[in-house]
Amino acid sequence: MKILFINPVGAIGGAERALLTIMAALFNTKPDIKIYLIAGTDGPMIAQAEKLGVEVKVLKLPEEFNQLGDSALKKSSKFIGGLKLLLQLVSLTPSLWQYLQEFRQTIELIQPQIIHTNGIKANLITALSGIKNIPIIWHIQDFYGARPLVAKVLKWASKRATSAIAISQSVAEDVKKTLPGLAVEVIYSAIDINYFSPVNSLSNFPMRVGLVATFARWKGHDIFLAAASEIIKTNPNLNVRFCIVGGAIYKTRGSQFSEQELKEKATHLNILDKVDFLGFQQDIAQAYRALDIVVHASTQPEPFGLAIVEAMACGKPVIVSQAGGAAELFTHNYDAIGVPPGEPKALAVAILDLLNQPEKRQLISEQARQTATERFNYERLGGQILAVYQKIQLE
């Protein structure tokens, strides 16, 4: 069986970590499978995929296409935003046309039995290429309904897709509303619980509370900093540091904070001396292990929340912005703590509660590891993905 994955970037964010796990799970379940990857940019994901045994071709997307998105258009009216998006598409037509020719030629050389796309831009490129007679599966890790301008284009593109995999029930419900003609089933993302595992260690002094995420604006870095400010203001002698792990890895205009912008926010809140900006970490499991509490602070409903289950598997107490797919991953006050999105004071209360109760931290950590092992072990993932492939081939 030959499977071709399409991913718009070679950088590693949550969607790319999920894709690498899918590939590893497929090889684990069916060692003779042939897996190919077309990536739209170079980056560390390429080497990791090749290490698994994936044959990778980097076809660099036009820079204008990589920067395309509706994040910078959301403040415009619906008409103006749509017009701007259309003008962006028109402006990159020559370079995109040349890219699509090379894209089609590469697929003809590979001759895959199934094309599995990962991300909005991968969906669009594959649809625009006009590939025929090869089943196309969209792996949907986003709420398309929250992006009305892009959703209109995706509605057209989805007519070229055979079916979709949604990473949570919340995402599947959104797909049914936004792309009503596209068949979809839910397969939760998974992780390698041997890599994401606890280590026996003494608590840090000072205690470390961390947010692990790309710098996408909706990931809640501003909420995290505001909560940190609230804690420091009301508990000036508390021995705690706040850590921000990650960076701005995508190129979509207007979609991300810069590190400088976040440092300016911390300075404005008078907490810069209490905040550590640790950047992108190659060994992400070790980054979780170095924290005493992991915070997920997304201000919008999370499609899944890979960082949540990774931290849980590392035996860390996680505070979760409880909306969307993230709310499906845990039981409040059992294996994680849920807080309402976008409320710094509620987040501050939850952090303080865990900082002040080591026994509660320990109990939640143990139950978090158990949940991650039972529900999100990647060993079940290969069989689930293969079943989708086989179903499509029989239709």
Phi, psi and omega in degrees: 000130178251121179242132176248120174264143176241125177225135187287343183226162174254358174289169182241107169244194181299318181296325181284324175297320178297320180293317178299323178293320177301313180299315179298319180294321179295315177297322181294322182276324183225085187302335182271005181292146176254121182240131178239155178221129167255121179247142184277348175215165173281170179155176185295339178297329184300309181297321180293321178294317179296325178298328177288338185112012180277138173271119189247137172237121176268112173249103188290117177297148173305137183305322181296324179289321178298328182272354183290139177173171182258003181300320182277356184256354190294337179277350179278163173294164182301318182292311182296318179299316179297321179294318179298317180296318179298317179296323176298316180296317180297319184295333182259009183306311182301311181291325179291321179299316178296320179297316183298326177297315179293323178299312180296319180298320179296318179294322178297325178289321181287321183054058181287156174274334179216140172251129184239107184267149183228094178117157185301312183292327175294320177300314183293315180301316182294320178294317181294334182289343177071027179299134179235156174067016172233123178300139181239124178250128173267127173265108190261116183237032185208159174267103181290330181297337179279356183232074191301325180293310179294325182301325179296318178292319180294329178298319175294312184297327184296342177293340178271350182269150179276315180196179182221153171246126177256144186272359175200166177297322180298318178293319179298319178296321178295319179299317181298327180279320187275322181235070190299341181270358185260121177292136184219143172225157186264127167228111180298143174299160184220170182221163173276103185286351174279324175284311176274090186219157180285158169231147178284120180207155175284155178297148178287146169229111005289162173295148182238124177245125188227148171252123182246109185190158167295169184272022174306138187298332183276359179283354169084026177300324179293324177293318179300315180294322178295320177295319177299318178299318179298318181294314182294322181295320184269345180224068188297339182262003181291131182272085185215147173235148181249128188244135174245116183249125179133187181197183179268098189256345181261168187248359182298127184299135172075006188266349190227153165285155165262160178298322179298319179298319179291323177295324177294322176296317179296322177296316179299326180276357179064038180231010185304325181288351179253000186244130177252124175262106191263355177070187179288132182250123180296316179264086188291328178297320179294328177296317177297317183297334181282353182257152174268328178222134177252133182247133170247118191235025185304137182271344176248159176305131181276130177301319177218285181110064184300321180300330180297307184286331175297314179294321177300317180295331176280005177072039180249141173289128184243136172257123192244132170289106197274085178203154178063215181296332180301325181291345181275352191267347189209169174247122185304132178068010175248299180241002173192173179244127178263140175227155178292143181295147170072019181239094183303322183293321177295320177295318179299318179298317181294319178297313180299320180301317180286321178301325185270356182230082181300327180294321178293318177303316183294316181296313179296321178301314181296317181287331176295315179299318180297315179298314181299319180294319184283324189254333192235019176292129186290350180297336177276346190287319182302314180297322180293317180292317179299324179297324176294315179301314182294323178297316180296319181294333181277341183284000000 
